[in-house]
Amino acid sequence: MRRCAVFFHAHPDDEALLTSGTMATLAAAGHRVVLVVATAGEAGLAAGSLRADGGLGGRRRAELHASAQALGVSRVEVLGYADSGLAADPTPPPPAGRLPRLADADVAAVAATLAGILAEEGADLVTGYDVNGGYGHPDHVAVHHIAAAAAKLAGTPVLLEATVPRDRLLSWAGRVNRLLPAGRRVDLTPWAQAYSAAADITHRIDVRAQARARRASMRAHASQATADSGARTLGVFTKVPPPLFGAVFGREWYRQPGLPPTGHRYHDVFATLER
């Protein structure tokens, strides 16, 4: 049976890092995959040369569409809220007449827009983020609340929270770091409290067959692999050798709120749909 899955993300490149393998797997199986992104990511941490002209948001929209094409996505929507920036370095509020920063937006209003897309698509599933918003970005925390509200409003049967088991994340990232020169290693300290405990994971999806598409999705977001100093996570990930890439990025994880903690993990995002 052909299903429809809507993947809701905060910024361009979030889909590449968290759900690209699942998206490509579903598209390859003939399901309809829809990608909704709340902001254009104009506050992203790119090299100064890419931000100087104020056009980073436009670049990232183009990168998003390139990523979606690599994954077989049927529809892409960018809601147009302002990128809030990091909690320690928030962006200024946008001018009057424009949509607010996502972190400041009324959850019910954004959820109503997303719910409209869910209803229009007859979505069987929508994804958001875990309660931590992954690594705590204000826009990711907002997505957690918006996705839950939209799923309830639209009556979408399954809500999955895209996440990562933090113990495995730290283990893998540490192994990748050890392959790199000291000056290009990523600081893993902030990740110690990020994402979800392994016991909270309800779905583990095998995406090894889509390693090429997942790599292409990451590489499409070229602006986010740049920096004026130090290494960027996406830049490091795209340089992982192909044989190792499939092993490191061969699984994606989700948490379905409300499921009892039985320890069982589903291997199909549609597994809990009523037949």
ZATISE-108738 format. One record per residue (C-alpha): chain; x, y, z. Coordinates in steps of 0.001 Angstrom, whole numbers. Layout:
BEGIN
{A, {X, Y, Z}},
...
//
This chain:
BEGIN
{A, {0, 0, 0}},
{A, {1299, 3457, -943}},
{A, {1656, 5719, 2084}},
{A, {2521, 9385, 2608}},
{A, {5135, 10557, 5097}},
{A, {5745, 14226, 5914}},
{A, {9149, 15080, 7366}},
{A, {9141, 18354, 9302}},
{A, {12480, 20039, 9969}},
{A, {13745, 23346, 11318}},
{A, {16442, 24221, 8753}},
{A, {17843, 22992, 5458}},
{A, {20428, 20246, 6182}},
{A, {18535, 18893, 9215}},
{A, {16848, 16400, 6927}},
{A, {20235, 15290, 5581}},
{A, {21607, 14591, 9040}},
{A, {18599, 12978, 10720}},
{A, {16115, 11470, 8257}},
{A, {17596, 11385, 4742}},
{A, {18069, 7614, 4703}},
{A, {14489, 6985, 5778}},
{A, {13205, 9457, 3199}},
{A, {15180, 7831, 386}},
{A, {14104, 4355, 1526}},
{A, {10425, 5306, 1471}},
{A, {10680, 7076, -1874}},
{A, {12467, 4087, -3419}},
{A, {9632, 1840, -2182}},
{A, {7054, 4016, -3974}},
{A, {5724, 5983, -1021}},
{A, {5086, 9727, -1234}},
{A, {7643, 11735, 724}},
{A, {7008, 15391, 1582}},
{A, {9630, 17663, 3152}},
{A, {8506, 20718, 5128}},
{A, {11157, 23070, 6522}},
{A, {10223, 25891, 8875}},
{A, {13045, 28330, 8062}},
{A, {15552, 28958, 5271}},
{A, {18434, 28640, 7739}},
{A, {19702, 32128, 6996}},
{A, {21487, 32264, 10373}},
{A, {23495, 29135, 9644}},
{A, {27158, 29032, 10619}},
{A, {28696, 29250, 7162}},
{A, {31941, 30893, 6110}},
{A, {31820, 34680, 6131}},
{A, {32217, 34834, 2361}},
{A, {28846, 33066, 2001}},
{A, {27092, 35322, 4501}},
{A, {28504, 38702, 3479}},
{A, {25898, 39442, 806}},
{A, {22930, 38429, 2970}},
{A, {22063, 35654, 541}},
{A, {22724, 32623, 2692}},
{A, {19021, 31856, 3051}},
{A, {18609, 31730, -715}},
{A, {21630, 29483, -1078}},
{A, {20299, 27141, 1549}},
{A, {16898, 26931, -124}},
{A, {18630, 25875, -3334}},
{A, {20679, 23337, -1404}},
{A, {17499, 22001, 175}},
{A, {15942, 21369, -3240}},
{A, {19114, 19631, -4422}},
{A, {19027, 17407, -1352}},
{A, {15343, 16637, -1885}},
{A, {15993, 15660, -5489}},
{A, {18749, 13269, -4404}},
{A, {16351, 11622, -1956}},
{A, {13360, 11284, -4290}},
{A, {11174, 13751, -2379}},
{A, {7859, 14555, -4100}},
{A, {7165, 17966, -2549}},
{A, {9179, 20597, -682}},
{A, {7686, 23433, 1359}},
{A, {9573, 26178, 3221}},
{A, {7250, 27928, 5696}},
{A, {9315, 31125, 5790}},
{A, {9800, 31710, 9510}},
{A, {12994, 33471, 10517}},
{A, {15933, 31386, 11686}},
{A, {16266, 32039, 15425}},
{A, {19992, 31364, 15606}},
{A, {21689, 29536, 18454}},
{A, {20501, 30052, 22021}},
{A, {23812, 31722, 22882}},
{A, {23743, 33913, 19770}},
{A, {20124, 34650, 18779}},
{A, {19280, 36557, 15623}},
{A, {17538, 39941, 15899}},
{A, {13769, 39915, 15401}},
{A, {12777, 40395, 11742}},
{A, {11167, 43661, 10570}},
{A, {7464, 44251, 11078}},
{A, {5308, 42563, 8488}},
{A, {7475, 39465, 8223}},
{A, {7026, 36123, 9951}},
{A, {8743, 35991, 13358}},
{A, {11662, 33877, 14461}},
{A, {10474, 30301, 14742}},
{A, {11341, 30195, 18442}},
{A, {9041, 33212, 18994}},
{A, {6206, 32028, 16763}},
{A, {2848, 30993, 18127}},
{A, {2929, 27189, 18207}},
{A, {-769, 26925, 17366}},
{A, {-385, 29142, 14296}},
{A, {2572, 27232, 12873}},
{A, {910, 23925, 13720}},
{A, {-2216, 24999, 11827}},
{A, {-125, 25639, 8709}},
{A, {1619, 22287, 9006}},
{A, {-1681, 20544, 9758}},
{A, {-3081, 21996, 6536}},
{A, {-287, 20292, 4598}},
{A, {-837, 17042, 6489}},
{A, {-4540, 17117, 5686}},
{A, {-3947, 18050, 2047}},
{A, {-1521, 15153, 1665}},
{A, {-3580, 12687, 3673}},
{A, {-387, 12007, 5598}},
{A, {-43, 8702, 7429}},
{A, {2976, 9930, 9360}},
{A, {4708, 13153, 10389}},
{A, {8101, 13548, 12012}},
{A, {9297, 16127, 14507}},
{A, {12165, 16124, 17026}},
{A, {12587, 14766, 20543}},
{A, {11886, 16898, 23586}},
{A, {15521, 18058, 23727}},
{A, {15280, 19395, 20194}},
{A, {18268, 17185, 19448}},
{A, {21136, 19373, 20586}},
{A, {18915, 22088, 22045}},
{A, {18694, 24607, 19190}},
{A, {15679, 26855, 19929}},
{A, {14168, 26139, 16513}},
{A, {14492, 22391, 17057}},
{A, {12730, 22660, 20407}},
{A, {9969, 24603, 18639}},
{A, {9664, 21864, 15997}},
{A, {9102, 19313, 18768}},
{A, {6042, 21211, 19991}},
{A, {4751, 22213, 16544}},
{A, {4862, 18705, 15089}},
{A, {2990, 17252, 18058}},
{A, {295, 19928, 17863}},
{A, {-56, 19571, 14080}},
{A, {-383, 15786, 14229}},
{A, {-3167, 16111, 16782}},
{A, {-4921, 18851, 14828}},
{A, {-4794, 16982, 11514}},
{A, {-5494, 13565, 13007}},
{A, {-2283, 12179, 11509}},
{A, {-2050, 8602, 12809}},
{A, {1673, 8403, 13563}},
{A, {4025, 11004, 15032}},
{A, {7679, 10051, 15153}},
{A, {10401, 12136, 16788}},
{A, {13668, 11992, 14854}},
{A, {16523, 11490, 17265}},
{A, {19793, 9646, 17888}},
{A, {20801, 7398, 20800}},
{A, {23329, 9681, 22426}},
{A, {25656, 6918, 23582}},
{A, {26054, 5631, 20034}},
{A, {26388, 9163, 18686}},
{A, {29294, 9895, 20998}},
{A, {30954, 6572, 20227}},
{A, {30757, 6990, 16458}},
{A, {31682, 10659, 16466}},
{A, {34680, 9849, 18632}},
{A, {35838, 7229, 16144}},
{A, {35476, 9681, 13261}},
{A, {37376, 12327, 15247}},
{A, {40270, 9964, 15765}},
{A, {40662, 9650, 11987}},
{A, {41126, 13407, 11640}},
{A, {44044, 15747, 12334}},
{A, {43720, 17419, 15725}},
{A, {42859, 20794, 14206}},
{A, {39854, 19407, 12317}},
{A, {38220, 17470, 15134}},
{A, {34743, 18384, 16361}},
{A, {34182, 19349, 20007}},
{A, {31865, 16602, 21305}},
{A, {31297, 18054, 24780}},
{A, {27876, 19624, 23955}},
{A, {26636, 16289, 22632}},
{A, {26850, 14583, 26041}},
{A, {23300, 15733, 26910}},
{A, {21913, 15794, 23375}},
{A, {19188, 13750, 21694}},
{A, {17680, 10724, 23471}},
{A, {18654, 7885, 25755}},
{A, {18880, 4573, 23923}},
{A, {16053, 3166, 26067}},
{A, {13648, 5771, 24656}},
{A, {14171, 4777, 21008}},
{A, {11149, 2956, 19525}},
{A, {12140, 2733, 15830}},
{A, {15502, 1810, 14336}},
{A, {15501, 2020, 10533}},
{A, {18128, 275, 8432}},
{A, {19133, 2755, 5706}},
{A, {22397, 1161, 4567}},
{A, {20989, 557, 1096}},
{A, {20554, 4330, 712}},
{A, {24098, 5331, 1716}},
{A, {24744, 6924, -1677}},
{A, {21562, 9019, -1524}},
{A, {22252, 9999, 2065}},
{A, {25775, 11088, 1212}},
{A, {24466, 13098, -1762}},
{A, {21929, 14784, 505}},
{A, {24648, 15834, 2941}},
{A, {26912, 17050, 152}},
{A, {24085, 19122, -1333}},
{A, {24313, 21393, 1731}},
{A, {27746, 22660, 755}},
{A, {27422, 25977, 2594}},
{A, {27130, 24138, 5908}},
{A, {30422, 22357, 5380}},
{A, {32270, 25708, 5395}},
{A, {33666, 27748, 8257}},
{A, {36170, 30550, 8804}},
{A, {37971, 28443, 11392}},
{A, {37683, 24931, 12760}},
{A, {35775, 21932, 11449}},
{A, {32042, 21750, 10738}},
{A, {30168, 18568, 11557}},
{A, {28641, 18217, 8106}},
{A, {32007, 18811, 6460}},
{A, {33552, 16057, 8567}},
{A, {30712, 13634, 7832}},
{A, {30911, 14088, 4054}},
{A, {34607, 13211, 4132}},
{A, {34052, 9834, 5787}},
{A, {35323, 7169, 3307}},
{A, {32469, 5329, 1518}},
{A, {33010, 1900, 3149}},
{A, {32948, 3473, 6622}},
{A, {30127, 5873, 5719}},
{A, {27661, 3018, 5246}},
{A, {28506, 1610, 8656}},
{A, {28453, 4905, 10549}},
{A, {25327, 6295, 8895}},
{A, {23496, 3033, 8230}},
{A, {20741, 3505, 10846}},
{A, {18248, 6228, 11697}},
{A, {16254, 6424, 14902}},
{A, {12873, 7674, 16047}},
{A, {10803, 7824, 19184}},
{A, {7022, 7421, 19024}},
{A, {5425, 9248, 21974}},
{A, {2977, 7152, 23934}},
{A, {4415, 3750, 23117}},
{A, {5156, 1683, 26222}},
{A, {8877, 1165, 26957}},
{A, {8899, -2533, 26056}},
{A, {12448, -2491, 24661}},
{A, {11133, -3597, 21268}},
{A, {12259, -1522, 18304}},
{A, {10315, -1330, 15070}},
{A, {12161, -1452, 11760}},
{A, {9441, 166, 9619}},
{A, {8204, 3712, 10216}},
{A, {4675, 2591, 9334}},
{A, {4760, -440, 11659}},
{A, {2387, 1031, 14245}},
{A, {-270, 2131, 11764}},
{A, {-3547, 332, 12276}},
{A, {-4057, -2037, 9367}},
//
